[in-house]
Each structure stands twice: as structure tokens, then as C-alpha cells.
Amino acid sequence: MKLFGTMKAENGILAIGGVKVTELAAKYGTPLYIMDQALIEENITKYKNNFKSTKFDTSIVYASKAFLSKAICQLVGKYDIDIDAVSGGELYSIKASGLPMKKVHMHGNNKTNEELEMCLDYEIGSIIIDNEEEIGRLSKICKEKDKKVKVMMRINIGIDAHTHEYIKTSKHSSKFGESIFDERITEIVEKIVKDENMEFLGFHCHIGSQIFDTKAFHEGIESMVKETKKISEALGIYIPEINLGGGFGVYYTEKDTAIDIEQFMRSMIEHLEKSIEAEKLEIKKVTIEPGRSIVANAGSTLYTVGGTKTTYGGVKYIFIDGGMTDNIRPALYQAEYESIVANKVDAPAEEIVTVAGKCCESGDLIIKDGKLAKAETGDLVLVATTGAYGHSMSNNYNKAPKPAVVFVKDGKSTLSIKRESFEDLIRNDMLIDL
């Protein structure tokens, strides 16, 4: 297994942030999400230091759907970046953290009226309008509340990035945004521009997630710059901002060649500057929205082995005390991970095994045909790169309590999210009159 951030072996035991996983398991139990705080901070710093230009302002917005907690919001505040949200629950969670709401930007293809009202009541930084219908609803709510709001328009630029079908977001059939190929696109944007309750900042796009094809990002830049110029000239207005979204790919297995954040950010800036200059366009600010690439490799999930089993068909299973309830991505996206027997780091990984969860589903497999050291009951198995979409997509199937989240740094561990109790599982469950 590839080691990330502060991971290292200490006397045959994996340590993260200077804390041995055996100590973490004893203190917090398993399954357990472990977040390497130093690596999160390092990744944020790489984006801030390299996505910079002398020709326009730049902004980093953390895509909170990857992983959201009060601790992450604290880091967003500490490093003076912004954050986005896609639901009322995320808005509420961010506000509860104490982060200034002007740093928040609201996404979503089907924002409810209640969520739009929250945006206005919380006085967030901006709303990214997804479609024409939303313009009318937002305008009505603004008038009722006598409030103005800064907005961007999400556009679908039609770039087919090479990634999983479920996480492509810029295809012509995507549920997100208004297509730049729609002959009514200028008319749709004009509705925003003419609305006295809205300040139009510019266009937003997002071509997908877990993308390694840098050419796709460069094509996206060119499309966004050209579309901005076209609409600007058609309506006779100045459009100050472009938001390029996120989707930067990370390493999960040796099949992946992750984007080098520093190098790629510099190449994006160079391509932006050339494209903007070629179109003779004046842009005030360009924004990107990394999420997975900030937290994915910084997170791991630690499990305890309950037992092993070799089937008549020859498959050797290692049974763990978690599964698709804390990591549904293998079942949903056929996502692949690397793992290690974390209390036997020095032992050779010679067995071909399938790491299976405890849910009542045959598809509850976290690792399929992976190489691990010989594991026995009581051993600890760590699955790497679960920092993004692990906890945020966790669920209570089979009434499994969601695991705790702990942050580690400089030899210390801090509980960030408590483990759910059985009482938590039924707190909203009512008996009825029969």
C-alpha cells in the first residue's frame, strides 16, 4: 500500500500523524475514520501558493461534499479559503461551525425554496444558479425578502471527461447546468442580468470528478473564456468572474497517476492567462473548487478483523467490522482501494484476499482480490484514501452506527465527530397507534 502524508511504520505498526493505529483503535474503537491534518493543510497550501496570477485574482473554494465537519470548516477559516454547499444541511453545518457565511457558495440542481431562503437569511457569498426555472424562484424570494444576492450561472460546456459515467457532469445529457449549445442561453443569462435583485458575477462549470486528463481541463478553460466573451458582447455587459469547478484526480491504486497539485495549478494559470489574452478578455477573478484532492489521501478507515473464511470456490475472505455503510463507493462506482494489515506492516503482502464487510449484501466488498499480509482475528486492516466520500456518503444500512472521525497531528489525536450510538439510530423513530 502506498503511504501518504505522515504515514510511517513504527516497530511494525502503522502510525499516522505520529500516533500508532493500535492506540487509535484502543481509544476510539473501530471502524474509525482517521484524518491526517498535516496532509490536509499541506494540500490547501499547495493550491493557495500555486493557483495565483499577476493578471487576475484567484480563489480556492473547498468542495464540502467530499467531507464536511466543523473541524474542516475551522481549517477553511485558518487558511482563508472559501467553501461551497449543496444542501440546507450543509449550509446549516457550516454556519454552526462559526465560519463567516460570506465565504459560502451554494450549488445544486434542485435547490428548494427553503434552501434559497436560507442562503438569503444567512447572507452567503453567492448562489450558483443551475437552470432557468431557478432564476424565477430566486427572484421571487429576493423580492419577498427585499434582499439582493450575488449569483453565477452554471453552464454545461459539453466536455466528455474520461471518468466514471456516474460522475461525469458536463455531458449534453447531464442534469447540471444550462448548455452553451442551447440557442436560448443568451436569453437565459439576460434574465439574470436584468433582475434588479441579482448581481451577475459570471459563469461556473464542472466537467466531472476524479479526472486525470489535464487536456480536458485546458479545453474547459478555453470554452469558458470563449463563452464569457460571447455572452459579454451579446449583452453588452462586463462579466468579471469565471469558476472552473474541481474534479482533480487522486491516487487510489497503482492504476492511477494522480495530478501533481503544484505543477498542474501552474499549468492551469498559464493556460488561463494565454486564453484570456488571446480573446482580449478582461477577467477580475478565477475560482476553482477542489474537494477530493484536498482530503482523499489524508483520510483512512481502520477496521478490526472479525474472522477469515476460504470458500469452496477458492475465495479467501477477510471479514471486517465495517463495510458499505462506511464506504459505499466500491458498490456504487466499483471504486478500488489499497489496504494494509496495519499492525503487521513489515509482514509480506502475499495472500490474495477479498475484504468483505458485515452488511447483509453479497456486494459489500471493500477490497476485491487484493494482496495483504496474513490476517487473523483481532488484526487491524487499514484502507487508504477514504478521506473523500467515505464519511459523507456513510449510511445506517442494517442499522449500523456511523463511525467516529478523529484528526491526528504531531503525536496527538482529537475526536472530530463522535461515533453514533444505538440510541442515536432510533432518536427520531416513533411508535404508532395500532
C-alpha positions in Angstrom: 0.0 0.0 0.0 1.2 3.5 -0.8 1.8 5.6 2.2 0.6 9.2 2.3 1.4 12.3 4.3 2.7 11.4 7.8 2.1 7.7 7.5 5.1 5.6 8.6 5.9 2.3 10.2 6.9 2.2 13.8 8.1 -1.2 15.0 5.9 -3.0 12.6 2.8 -0.8 13.3 1.4 1.9 11.1 1.4 5.4 12.6 -0.4 8.4 11.2 0.3 11.9 12.5 2.7 10.4 14.9 0.0 8.2 16.5 0.0 4.4 16.1 -3.2 2.9 14.8 -3.2 0.4 17.6 -3.5 3.3 20.0 -6.3 4.9 18.0 -8.2 1.6 17.9 -7.9 1.1 21.6 -9.0 4.7 22.4 -11.8 5.3 19.8 -12.8 1.8 18.6 -13.3 0.7 15.0 -14.4 1.2 12.3 -12.7 4.6 12.6 -12.0 7.4 10.1 -8.6 8.8 10.6 -7.8 12.3 9.1 -4.1 13.3 8.7 -4.5 17.0 9.5 -1.0 17.9 8.3 -1.6 16.5 4.9 -4.9 18.4 4.6 -3.1 21.6 5.5 -0.3 20.8 3.0 -2.8 20.3 0.2 -4.6 23.5 0.9 -1.3 25.4 1.0 -0.3 23.9 -2.4 -3.5 25.2 -4.0 -3.1 28.6 -2.5 0.5 29.0 -3.4 0.3 27.8 -7.0 -3.1 28.9 -8.2 -2.0 32.5 -8.4 -1.7 35.1 -11.2 -0.5 38.6 -11.5 -3.2 39.3 -14.2 -6.3 38.4 -12.2 -7.4 37.5 -8.7 -7.8 33.8 -7.8 -10.0 32.0 -5.3 -9.9 28.5 -3.8 -13.3 27.1 -2.7 -13.3 23.8 -0.8 -16.0 21.4 -2.2 -17.5 20.4 1.1 -19.5 17.4 -0.2 -16.2 15.5 -0.2 -16.1 15.7 3.6 -17.7 18.2 5.9 -17.2 18.7 9.6 -16.7 21.6 12.0 -13.0 20.8 12.0 -12.8 21.1 8.2 -14.6 24.5 8.4 -12.0 25.6 11.0 -9.2 24.7 8.6 -11.0 26.6 5.8 -11.1 29.6 8.1 -7.5 29.2 9.2 -6.2 29.2 5.6 -8.6 31.9 4.4 -10.2 29.9 1.6 -13.9 29.6 0.8 -16.3 26.7 0.9 -19.4 25.5 -1.0 -22.6 23.7 -0.1 -25.2 21.8 -2.0 -28.0 21.4 0.6 -29.6 23.1 3.5 -28.0 20.6 5.8 -24.5 21.6 4.6 -25.4 25.3 4.9 -26.6 24.7 8.5 -23.5 22.7 9.4 -21.1 25.3 8.0 -23.0 28.1 9.9 -22.8 26.0 13.1 -19.0 25.9 12.8 -18.8 29.7 13.1 -17.3 30.2 9.6 -18.2 33.6 8.1 -21.1 32.9 5.7 -19.7 35.3 3.1 -17.2 32.5 2.4 -20.0 30.1 1.4 -21.3 29.5 -2.1 -24.4 27.4 -2.8 -24.7 24.8 -5.6 -27.4 22.3 -6.5 -29.6 21.4 -9.5 -32.8 21.4 -7.5 -32.5 23.9 -4.6 -35.7 24.1 -2.6 -37.3 27.4 -1.8 -36.4 26.7 1.8 -32.7 26.4 0.9 -32.8 29.5 -1.2 -34.3 31.3 1.7 -31.6 30.0 4.0 -29.0 31.4 1.5 -30.5 34.9 1.7 -31.1 34.8 5.5 -27.6 33.6 6.1 -26.3 36.2 3.6 -23.9 33.8 1.9 -21.3 34.8 -0.6 -23.1 33.7 -3.8 -25.6 31.3 -5.3 -24.7 29.3 -8.4 -27.9 29.2 -10.4 -28.3 25.9 -12.1 -31.2 26.4 -14.5 -33.7 28.9 -16.0 -36.5 27.8 -13.6 -34.4 28.6 -10.6 -33.9 32.2 -11.8 -37.6 32.9 -11.4 -37.9 31.3 -8.0 -34.9 33.0 -6.6 -36.1 36.4 -8.0 -39.4 36.0 -6.3 -37.8 35.1 -3.0 -35.4 38.0 -3.2 -38.3 40.4 -3.8 -40.3 39.0 -0.9 -37.3 39.4 1.4 -36.2 42.7 -0.1 -32.7 41.3 -0.5 -30.1 41.3 -3.2 -27.8 38.4 -3.9 -24.6 37.7 -6.0 -25.1 34.9 -8.5 -23.2 32.8 -11.0 -24.8 30.7 -13.8 -23.7 27.1 -14.2 -23.2 26.2 -17.8 -22.7 22.8 -19.4 -19.8 23.1 -21.8 -20.1 19.6 -23.3 -16.7 18.2 -22.4 -16.7 14.5 -22.0 -14.0 13.9 -19.4 -12.7 10.4 -19.0 -14.1 9.2 -15.7 -16.9 7.0 -14.3 -20.2 7.5 -16.0 -21.9 8.4 -12.7 -19.5 11.3 -12.0 -19.4 12.9 -15.5 -21.2 16.2 -15.1 -20.6 18.0 -18.4 -22.2 15.7 -21.0 -25.0 17.0 -23.1 -27.4 14.8 -21.2 -26.2 15.9 -17.7 -28.7 17.1 -15.1 -26.5 20.0 -14.2 -26.5 23.5 -15.8 -27.7 25.1 -19.0 -26.0 24.1 -22.2 -23.9 26.6 -24.1 -25.2 24.9 -27.2 -28.8 25.9 -26.4 -29.8 28.7 -28.7 -31.6 30.3 -25.8 -28.5 30.5 -23.5 -28.0 34.3 -24.0 -31.7 34.9 -23.4 -31.5 32.9 -20.1 -28.5 34.8 -18.9 -30.2 38.1 -19.8 -33.0 37.3 -17.3 -30.4 37.3 -14.5 -28.6 40.4 -15.8 -31.9 42.4 -15.9 -33.1 41.3 -12.5 -32.6 44.1 -10.0 -32.2 41.7 -7.1 -29.3 39.8 -8.6 -25.7 40.8 -9.2 -24.4 38.6 -12.1 -20.7 37.6 -11.4 -20.1 35.1 -14.3 -20.2 31.5 -15.3 -19.5 28.3 -13.4 -18.7 24.9 -14.9 -17.7 21.5 -13.6 -16.7 18.8 -16.0 -16.7 15.8 -13.6 -14.8 14.2 -10.8 -11.7 12.0 -10.4 -10.3 13.3 -13.7 -6.6 12.7 -14.7 -6.9 14.1 -18.2 -5.3 17.5 -18.0 -6.3 18.2 -21.6 -10.0 18.2 -20.5 -9.3 21.0 -18.0 -7.5 23.0 -20.6 -10.4 22.6 -23.1 -12.7 23.6 -20.3 -10.7 26.8 -19.8 -10.9 27.7 -23.5 -14.6 27.0 -23.6 -15.3 29.1 -20.5 -13.3 32.1 -21.8 -14.9 32.0 -25.2 -18.4 31.7 -23.8 -17.8 34.5 -21.4 -16.6 36.8 -24.2 -19.5 35.7 -26.5 -22.2 36.5 -23.9 -20.5 39.6 -22.7 -20.5 41.0 -26.3 -24.0 39.8 -27.0 -25.5 41.6 -23.9 -23.1 44.5 -23.8 -22.0 43.8 -20.2 -18.9 43.2 -18.3 -18.6 39.7 -16.8 -15.9 39.7 -14.1 -15.6 36.1 -12.9 -15.1 32.5 -14.1 -15.4 29.4 -11.9 -13.8 26.3 -13.3 -15.1 23.9 -10.7 -13.0 21.0 -9.5 -12.6 17.3 -10.2 -8.9 16.9 -9.9 -8.0 13.2 -9.8 -6.2 11.5 -6.8 -4.3 8.2 -6.3 -6.4 5.3 -5.1 -4.4 2.4 -6.6 -1.4 1.9 -8.8 -3.7 2.2 -11.8 -3.9 6.0 -11.0 -1.4 8.7 -11.8 -2.6 11.5 -9.6 -2.4 15.1 -10.6 0.6 16.9 -9.1 -1.2 19.9 -7.5 1.7 22.3 -7.7 2.6 21.6 -11.3 -1.0 21.4 -12.6 -2.1 24.6 -10.9 0.8 26.5 -12.5 -0.2 25.0 -15.9 -3.8 26.0 -15.4 -2.8 29.5 -14.6 -0.6 29.6 -17.7 -3.4 28.3 -19.9 -5.8 30.7 -18.3 -3.6 33.7 -18.9 -2.9 32.7 -22.6 -6.6 32.0 -23.3 -7.8 35.3 -21.7 -5.2 37.3 -23.6 -6.0 35.5 -26.9 -9.6 36.5 -26.5 -8.7 40.0 -25.4 -11.0 39.5 -22.4 -10.8 41.3 -19.0 -11.4 39.0 -16.1 -11.3 40.1 -12.5 -11.3 36.7 -10.7 -11.0 33.0 -11.5 -12.1 30.3 -9.0 -11.5 26.6 -8.6 -13.3 24.1 -6.3 -11.0 21.3 -5.1 -12.5 18.8 -2.6 -11.4 15.2 -3.1 -7.9 16.3 -3.9 -7.6 18.1 -0.5 -8.9 15.3 1.8 -9.0 12.0 0.0 -5.4 10.8 0.6 -5.4 12.4 4.0 -8.2 10.1 5.2 -8.1 6.3 6.0 -10.5 3.9 7.6 -9.4 1.5 10.2 -11.2 -1.8 10.8 -10.8 -4.8 13.1 -10.8 -8.3 11.6 -13.6 -10.4 12.9 -12.5 -13.6 11.1 -11.5 -15.2 7.8 -13.0 -17.7 5.5 -12.0 -19.6 2.4 -15.0 -20.6 0.3 -15.4 -23.9 -1.6 -14.9 -21.7 -4.7 -11.5 -20.7 -3.5 -12.1 -17.1 -2.5 -10.4 -16.1 0.8 -12.4 -13.5 2.7 -11.2 -11.2 5.5 -14.3 -10.0 7.4 -14.1 -6.5 8.9 -16.4 -4.7 11.3 -17.5 -2.1 8.8 -18.2 -2.2 5.1 -20.6 -0.5 2.7 -22.1 1.5 5.5 -18.9 3.5 5.9 -17.7 3.2 2.3 -20.3 2.7 -0.3 -18.1 3.7 -3.2 -17.0 0.2 -4.2 -20.6 -0.9 -4.5 -21.7 2.3 -6.2 -18.8 3.2 -8.5 -16.8 -0.1 -8.5 -14.1 2.1 -6.8 -10.8 0.4 -5.9 -8.6 0.9 -2.9 -5.3 -0.2 -1.4 -5.1 -1.6 2.1 -2.7 -3.0 4.7 -2.7 -5.1 7.8 -1.8 -2.1 9.9 -0.4 -3.9 12.9 1.8 -6.1 10.7 3.3 -3.5 8.4 6.6 -5.4 8.0 4.9 -8.7 7.0 5.0 -9.5 3.3 1.7 -9.0 1.4 1.5 -12.4 -0.2 -2.2 -13.5 0.2 -4.8 -12.7 -2.4 -7.9 -11.8 -0.4 -11.2 -10.1 -0.6 -12.0 -7.7 2.3 -15.7 -8.0 3.0 -18.0 -6.0 5.2 -20.6 -7.2 7.6 -23.7 -6.0 5.8 -26.3 -8.5 4.5 -25.3 -7.9 0.9 -23.1 -10.0 -1.4 -21.8 -6.8 -2.9 -20.5 -5.5 0.4 -16.8 -5.8 -0.6 -14.3 -3.1 0.1 -11.3 -4.8 -1.5 -11.6 -7.5 -4.1 -8.6 -9.8 -4.9 -6.1 -7.5 -3.1 -2.7 -8.5 -1.7 -2.4 -8.4 2.0 -0.3 -9.9 4.7 -1.8 -12.9 6.5 -4.6 -11.5 8.7 -6.2 -13.1 11.7 -9.0 -12.3 14.1 -8.2 -9.1 16.0 -5.8 -7.7 13.5 -6.3 -4.2 12.1 -6.9 -3.6 8.4 -6.5 0.0 7.2 -8.0 1.1 3.9 -6.3 4.2 2.5 -7.7 7.2 0.6 -11.1 7.2 2.2 -11.0 10.9 3.3 -13.3 11.9 0.5 -16.8 10.5 0.2 -16.3 8.0 3.0 -17.9 9.7 5.9 -20.0 12.0 3.8 -21.7 9.0 2.0 -21.9 6.8 5.1 -25.3 5.3 5.9 -27.1 3.3 8.5 -28.0 0.3 6.5 -28.7 -2.7 8.7 -28.9 -0.1 11.5 -25.1 0.3 11.6 -24.0 3.3 13.6 -21.7 5.7 11.7 -18.1 5.6 12.8 -16.2 8.3 14.6 -13.8 10.7 12.9 -10.5 11.5 14.5 -7.9 14.1 13.4 -4.2 13.3 14.1 -1.3 15.7 14.1 2.1 15.9 15.8 1.6 12.9 18.0 -1.9 13.9 19.2 -5.4 12.7 18.3 -8.5 14.8 18.5 -12.1 13.4 18.2 -13.8 15.4 15.5 -17.1 13.5 15.1 -18.5 11.2 17.7 -19.4 7.6 16.9 -23.1 7.1 16.6 -24.8 5.2 19.4 -27.7 2.8 19.1 -29.7 5.5 20.8 -28.8 7.9 18.0 -30.2 5.4 15.5 -33.7 5.5 16.9 -33.9 9.0 18.3 -36.4 10.0 15.6 -38.2 6.7 15.5 -41.8 6.7 16.8 -44.2 4.1 17.9 -47.7 4.5 16.3 -51.2 3.8 17.4 -52.3 0.4 16.0 
